[in-house]
Amino acid sequence: MPPNGMRKASNACGDPIRPFSKERQRSLKQEAPASSGGGRHSRDALQNIKFDHVFSSLQERAIQTAEIATGIKAIVDARLDVFDLGEADGLPKSKVKMAGAVPDPSVYKGVEEIRSYIKRVFDFMREMEARYAVKELNILLSGHKCTTGCIGAYFEGIPVNGNISKYSSGNGEYKAYPFKSIDG
């Protein structure tokens, strides 16, 4: 049970790869399986929490982290997937033409619009809140740095500078957020 009877959604990040890390050559969409590190660290951190539901992005690393950490089969939801970098996914950062924080969509096809990304994650969170806010439950959401940052922004609000990554969970870390009760 969450402390003080609060309904909580926790997000765990099993993905140590940041979009456009200095040496990154592989795709976020075609990533390697999780090492035991992220799941093991999450499991250690979450060992005293009984989860009622476990949700994950469709990325193998996030699913593995969720299942290693909880021992529960994750429900996969595409709305928790990584921000789509389009044709820039897998390219070294030094080679990517940027438009602010994301690859320039006029250069790379398929780059997700930031508003669309936030909307899909927030839509998932609104659905979770509508379904589970009236119950005392622990829910684990396993995702990636960008996803956990967006989940944090759902609860904390989007910062004035738009940098939702300030809410991101690191590899093997988690943050807990209470859903607001329907009755107040």
C-alpha positions as CSV (number, residue, x, y, z in Angstrom):
1,M,0.0,0.0,0.0
2,P,1.3,3.5,-0.8
3,P,2.2,5.7,2.2
4,N,-0.7,7.7,3.6
5,G,-3.2,5.7,1.5
6,M,-2.3,7.6,-1.7
7,R,-2.7,6.1,-5.1
8,K,0.7,6.2,-6.9
9,A,2.1,5.7,-10.3
10,S,5.8,5.0,-10.3
11,N,8.0,5.3,-13.3
12,A,11.2,3.3,-13.7
13,C,13.8,3.9,-16.3
14,G,15.6,1.0,-17.7
15,D,17.3,2.7,-20.6
16,P,20.7,4.1,-19.9
17,I,21.0,5.3,-23.5
18,R,20.1,9.0,-24.0
19,P,19.0,10.2,-27.4
20,F,22.1,11.3,-29.2
21,S,24.7,10.3,-26.7
22,K,28.2,11.1,-27.8
23,E,29.1,7.6,-29.0
24,R,25.6,6.4,-29.9
25,Q,25.4,4.5,-33.2
26,R,22.5,2.3,-32.5
27,S,18.8,3.0,-32.9
28,L,16.5,3.6,-29.9
29,K,13.9,1.7,-31.8
30,Q,16.2,-1.3,-32.3
31,E,18.0,-1.4,-29.0
32,A,19.9,-4.3,-27.4
33,P,18.3,-6.3,-24.6
34,A,18.6,-4.8,-21.1
35,S,21.6,-5.7,-19.1
36,S,20.7,-7.1,-15.7
37,G,21.8,-3.8,-14.2
38,G,18.7,-1.7,-14.8
39,G,16.3,-4.4,-13.8
40,R,18.3,-5.5,-10.9
41,H,18.8,-1.9,-9.6
42,S,15.1,-1.3,-10.0
43,R,14.2,-4.6,-8.3
44,D,16.5,-3.7,-5.4
45,A,14.9,-0.2,-5.1
46,L,11.4,-1.5,-5.4
47,Q,11.6,-4.7,-3.4
48,N,9.4,-3.5,-0.6
49,I,6.6,-2.3,-2.9
50,K,3.8,-4.6,-4.1
51,F,2.7,-3.6,-7.5
52,D,-0.9,-4.1,-8.6
53,H,-0.3,-3.2,-12.3
54,V,2.9,-3.0,-14.4
55,F,2.9,-1.1,-17.8
56,S,5.8,-0.7,-20.2
57,S,6.7,0.8,-23.5
58,L,7.1,-1.7,-26.3
59,Q,10.9,-1.5,-26.2
60,E,12.5,-4.8,-25.1
61,R,14.7,-3.0,-22.5
62,A,11.8,-1.4,-20.7
63,I,9.7,-4.6,-20.7
64,Q,12.7,-6.6,-19.3
65,T,13.4,-3.9,-16.6
66,A,9.7,-3.9,-15.5
67,E,9.5,-7.7,-15.3
68,I,12.9,-8.2,-13.6
69,A,12.0,-5.4,-11.1
70,T,8.5,-6.7,-10.2
71,G,8.3,-10.3,-11.2
72,I,5.0,-9.4,-13.0
73,K,4.3,-9.6,-16.7
74,A,4.2,-6.1,-18.1
75,I,1.3,-4.8,-20.1
76,V,2.8,-3.1,-23.1
77,D,1.4,0.2,-24.4
78,A,2.8,2.0,-27.4
79,R,2.0,5.4,-25.9
80,L,4.9,4.9,-23.5
81,D,7.4,4.4,-26.4
82,V,10.4,6.6,-26.9
83,F,10.3,9.9,-28.7
84,D,10.5,9.1,-32.4
85,L,13.7,10.6,-33.9
86,G,12.7,9.6,-37.4
87,E,15.5,9.2,-39.9
88,A,17.9,10.7,-37.4
89,D,17.5,7.7,-35.1
90,G,20.8,5.8,-34.9
91,L,23.0,8.7,-36.3
92,P,25.8,10.1,-34.2
93,K,24.8,13.4,-32.6
94,S,27.7,15.2,-34.3
95,K,26.1,14.4,-37.7
96,V,22.5,15.4,-36.9
97,K,21.1,18.9,-37.8
98,M,19.1,19.9,-34.8
99,A,16.0,22.2,-34.5
100,G,16.2,23.0,-30.8
101,A,16.2,19.8,-28.7
102,V,15.1,17.5,-31.6
103,P,16.4,16.6,-35.0
104,D,15.3,19.1,-37.7
105,P,12.1,17.6,-39.2
106,S,12.7,19.6,-42.4
107,V,15.9,17.4,-42.9
108,Y,14.8,14.1,-41.4
109,K,11.5,12.4,-42.2
110,G,9.4,10.9,-39.4
111,V,10.6,13.1,-36.5
112,E,7.7,13.2,-34.0
113,E,6.3,16.5,-33.1
114,I,7.0,17.4,-29.5
115,R,3.3,18.3,-28.9
116,S,2.2,14.9,-30.3
117,Y,4.7,13.1,-28.1
118,I,3.5,14.9,-25.0
119,K,-0.1,14.3,-26.0
120,R,0.3,10.6,-26.4
121,V,2.0,10.2,-23.0
122,F,-0.5,12.5,-21.3
123,D,-3.4,10.6,-22.9
124,F,-2.0,7.4,-21.4
125,M,-1.7,9.1,-18.0
126,R,-5.2,10.6,-18.1
127,E,-6.5,7.1,-18.9
128,M,-4.6,5.6,-16.0
129,E,-5.8,8.3,-13.7
130,A,-9.4,7.9,-14.7
131,R,-9.2,4.1,-14.3
132,Y,-7.2,3.9,-11.1
133,A,-7.3,7.2,-9.1
134,V,-10.2,6.0,-7.0
135,K,-8.3,2.9,-5.8
136,E,-5.3,2.5,-3.5
137,L,-2.9,0.9,-5.9
138,N,0.7,0.9,-6.9
139,I,1.3,1.0,-10.6
140,L,4.8,0.7,-12.2
141,L,5.3,2.5,-15.6
142,S,8.6,1.4,-17.2
143,G,10.0,3.5,-20.0
144,H,12.9,5.6,-21.1
145,K,14.5,8.9,-20.1
146,C,12.2,10.9,-22.4
147,T,9.1,8.9,-21.3
148,T,9.8,9.2,-17.6
149,G,10.4,12.9,-18.1
150,C,7.1,13.3,-19.8
151,I,5.3,11.3,-17.0
152,G,6.9,13.6,-14.5
153,A,5.7,16.6,-16.4
154,Y,2.1,15.2,-16.3
155,F,2.3,15.4,-12.5
156,E,4.6,18.4,-12.0
157,G,3.6,20.5,-15.1
158,I,5.7,21.3,-18.1
159,P,8.6,23.7,-17.1
160,V,8.6,27.2,-18.5
161,N,11.7,26.3,-20.6
162,G,10.0,23.2,-21.9
163,N,12.7,20.9,-20.6
164,I,10.8,17.9,-19.3
165,S,14.0,15.8,-19.0
166,K,14.5,17.4,-15.5
167,Y,11.8,14.9,-14.3
168,S,13.4,11.9,-16.0
169,S,14.4,8.8,-14.0
170,G,17.9,7.5,-14.5
171,N,18.9,3.9,-15.2
172,G,17.4,1.7,-12.5
173,E,15.8,4.7,-10.7
174,Y,12.2,5.4,-10.0
175,K,10.0,8.3,-8.9
176,A,6.6,8.0,-7.3
177,Y,3.7,10.3,-8.0
178,P,0.2,10.3,-6.4
179,F,-2.9,10.5,-8.6
180,K,-5.3,13.1,-7.3
181,S,-8.3,11.6,-5.7
182,I,-11.5,12.1,-7.6
183,D,-13.2,13.4,-4.5
184,G,-10.6,16.0,-3.8
